[in-house]
């Protein structure tokens, strides 16, 4: 089961694996390893199973049944390629901004998430990546996370203020996902692809010192 972020072409990267044995998916979760190698994060009660324009295979259905037997809900998306690429891009849009505020390799001030300035830049970063996603034939309108780009920054800061205060799981997600090397890798992959495809990303290029 492939259960993680992907920026390369997913099917091209797995040609040496038996396709009838593969199940693609993504957990509703987040976090990371601290400097002691301890995994700190949040695991919510649902997963996404992905296919590439087909119905879920018998093996994928068996995986969903297994998760559901453990109390996890599951949903299916048939354009998992688009799902993976826009999810990766939105992570990069946030990570670029997060890197500016981290004071060390494993720390992040959650107060930053409560500021309009942070979300104004995250939204601008995300909008900058739309041409890159379109160039890669990502189905933009079917990407729920990209709807955030149409929200006003003040609303995002207000929402995060409420969420961090009343949902400890979200707080753990952001504090756990703070390994600078990992965050940088997202931005570096985005910039490499943009350069290869001749897509201009001035915001990312202007912040090369952070990545």
C-alpha positions as CSV (number, residue, x, y, z in Angstrom):
1,X,0.0,0.0,0.0
2,X,1.4,3.4,-1.0
3,X,0.1,5.8,1.7
4,X,2.1,9.0,1.4
5,X,2.7,12.2,-0.6
6,X,3.8,12.0,-4.2
7,X,5.1,14.7,-6.6
8,X,6.6,12.5,-9.3
9,X,4.3,10.8,-11.8
10,X,2.8,8.1,-9.6
11,X,2.3,5.4,-12.2
12,X,5.7,6.0,-13.8
13,X,7.4,5.7,-10.5
14,X,5.9,2.3,-9.8
15,X,6.3,0.5,-13.1
16,X,8.7,-2.1,-11.5
17,X,6.0,-3.0,-8.9
18,X,3.2,-5.4,-9.7
19,X,0.3,-3.1,-10.4
20,X,-2.3,-5.7,-9.4
21,X,-0.7,-5.8,-5.9
22,X,-0.7,-2.0,-5.4
23,X,-3.3,-0.1,-3.4
24,X,-3.0,3.7,-3.4
25,X,-4.2,5.8,-0.5
26,X,-3.7,8.6,1.9
27,X,-4.3,8.9,5.7
28,X,-6.1,11.8,7.3
29,X,-3.1,12.4,9.5
30,X,-0.1,14.6,10.0
31,X,3.0,15.0,12.1
32,X,6.7,14.1,12.0
33,X,9.7,12.8,13.7
34,X,11.5,14.9,16.4
35,X,15.2,15.1,16.9
36,X,15.1,12.0,19.1
37,X,13.5,10.0,16.3
38,X,10.1,9.9,18.0
39,X,7.0,10.2,15.7
40,X,4.6,12.9,17.0
41,X,1.4,13.4,15.1
42,X,-2.3,13.1,14.8
43,X,-4.3,10.3,13.3
44,X,-8.0,11.0,12.5
45,X,-10.6,8.4,11.8
46,X,-10.7,8.3,8.0
47,X,-8.6,7.4,4.9
48,X,-8.7,8.1,1.2
49,X,-8.3,5.3,-1.3
50,X,-7.2,6.4,-4.8
51,X,-7.5,4.9,-8.2
52,X,-6.5,6.2,-11.7
53,X,-9.8,6.4,-13.5
54,X,-11.0,2.9,-12.5
55,X,-13.2,1.3,-9.8
56,X,-11.4,0.1,-6.7
57,X,-9.8,-3.3,-7.1
58,X,-10.7,-6.3,-5.0
59,X,-7.5,-5.7,-3.1
60,X,-8.4,-2.0,-2.5
61,X,-11.9,-3.0,-1.2
62,X,-10.3,-5.5,1.1
63,X,-8.0,-2.8,2.5
64,X,-11.0,-0.5,3.0
65,X,-12.8,-3.3,4.8
66,X,-9.8,-3.8,7.0
67,X,-9.6,-0.1,8.0
68,X,-13.4,0.1,8.5
69,X,-13.2,-2.9,10.8
70,X,-10.7,-0.9,12.9
71,X,-13.1,2.1,13.0
72,X,-11.8,4.1,10.1
73,X,-14.1,5.5,7.5
74,X,-12.9,5.4,3.9
75,X,-13.7,7.3,0.7
76,X,-12.6,6.8,-2.9
77,X,-11.2,9.3,-5.4
78,X,-10.8,8.1,-9.0
79,X,-8.5,11.0,-10.1
80,X,-5.8,10.2,-7.5
81,X,-3.0,11.6,-9.7
82,X,-4.6,15.1,-9.4
83,X,-5.3,14.5,-5.8
84,X,-1.7,13.7,-5.0
85,X,-0.2,16.6,-7.0
86,X,-2.4,19.4,-5.7
87,X,-2.1,18.0,-2.1
88,X,1.7,18.1,-2.5
89,X,1.6,21.7,-4.0
90,X,-0.6,23.0,-1.1
91,X,1.8,21.5,1.4
92,X,4.7,23.3,-0.3
93,X,2.8,26.6,-0.3
94,X,2.5,26.3,3.5
95,X,5.9,24.9,4.1
96,X,7.6,27.8,2.3
97,X,5.9,30.2,4.7
98,X,6.5,28.0,7.8
99,X,10.3,27.9,7.1
100,X,10.5,31.6,7.5
101,X,9.3,31.5,11.1
102,X,10.9,28.4,12.5
103,X,13.7,29.3,14.9
104,X,15.3,25.8,14.9
105,X,15.1,22.5,13.1
106,X,12.3,21.2,15.3
107,X,10.3,24.2,16.5
108,X,7.4,26.2,15.2
109,X,5.6,29.1,16.9
110,X,1.9,28.3,16.6
111,X,1.0,31.9,17.1
112,X,2.1,32.5,13.5
113,X,-0.9,30.5,12.3
114,X,-3.1,33.0,14.0
115,X,-1.8,35.9,11.9
116,X,-3.4,37.3,8.7
117,X,0.1,37.9,7.3
118,X,1.0,34.2,7.4
119,X,-2.2,33.1,5.5
120,X,-1.9,36.0,3.1
121,X,1.4,34.6,2.0
122,X,0.3,31.0,2.0
123,X,-2.6,31.8,-0.3
124,X,-0.3,33.8,-2.6
125,X,2.2,30.9,-2.6
126,X,-0.6,28.5,-3.6
127,X,-1.9,30.7,-6.3
128,X,1.6,31.0,-7.8
129,X,1.6,27.2,-8.2
130,X,-1.7,27.0,-10.1
131,X,-0.1,27.4,-13.5
132,X,2.3,24.6,-12.6
133,X,-0.5,22.3,-11.7
134,X,-2.5,23.2,-14.8
135,X,0.7,22.5,-16.9
136,X,0.7,19.0,-15.4
137,X,-3.0,18.5,-16.3
138,X,-4.2,18.6,-12.7
139,X,-8.0,18.9,-12.4
140,X,-8.1,22.1,-10.4
141,X,-11.8,22.4,-9.9
142,X,-12.0,19.0,-8.3
143,X,-9.3,19.8,-5.7
144,X,-11.0,20.7,-2.4
145,X,-7.8,22.0,-0.7
146,X,-7.4,24.5,-3.4
147,X,-10.7,26.2,-2.4
148,X,-8.7,27.7,0.5
149,X,-7.0,30.0,-2.1
150,X,-10.3,31.8,-2.5
151,X,-10.8,32.5,1.2
152,X,-9.7,35.8,2.8
153,X,-6.6,35.6,4.9
154,X,-8.4,37.1,7.9
155,X,-10.9,34.2,7.8
156,X,-8.1,31.6,7.8
157,X,-6.3,33.3,10.8
158,X,-9.6,33.4,12.7
159,X,-10.3,29.8,11.8
160,X,-6.9,28.6,13.0
161,X,-7.2,30.6,16.2
162,X,-10.4,28.7,17.0
163,X,-9.1,25.3,15.8
164,X,-5.8,25.4,17.7
165,X,-7.6,26.4,20.9
166,X,-10.4,23.7,20.8
167,X,-8.8,20.9,18.7
168,X,-5.6,19.6,20.3
169,X,-5.2,17.2,17.5
170,X,-4.7,20.0,15.0
171,X,-2.1,21.6,17.3
172,X,-0.2,18.4,17.4
173,X,-0.3,18.1,13.6
174,X,1.5,21.4,13.2
175,X,4.0,21.1,16.0
176,X,4.8,17.5,14.9
177,X,5.3,18.4,11.2
178,X,8.3,20.7,11.8
179,X,11.4,19.0,10.4
180,X,13.1,21.6,8.3
181,X,14.8,19.2,6.0
182,X,11.4,17.6,5.1
183,X,9.7,21.0,4.6
184,X,12.5,22.2,2.4
185,X,12.3,19.1,0.2
186,X,8.8,19.9,-0.8
187,X,9.8,23.4,-2.0
188,X,12.9,22.2,-3.7
189,X,10.9,19.6,-5.7
190,X,8.4,22.2,-6.7
191,X,11.1,24.6,-7.9
192,X,12.9,21.9,-9.8
193,X,9.8,20.9,-11.7
194,X,8.8,24.5,-12.3
195,X,12.2,25.2,-13.8
196,X,12.0,22.1,-16.0
197,X,8.6,23.2,-17.3
198,X,9.6,26.8,-17.7
199,X,6.9,27.9,-15.2
200,X,7.7,31.1,-13.3
201,X,7.6,30.9,-9.5
202,X,8.9,34.3,-8.3
203,X,7.7,33.9,-4.7
204,X,9.5,30.6,-4.3
205,X,12.6,31.9,-6.1
206,X,12.7,35.0,-3.9
207,X,12.9,32.8,-0.8
208,X,15.6,30.4,-1.9
209,X,17.6,31.3,1.3
210,X,15.0,29.4,3.3
211,X,14.9,26.3,1.2
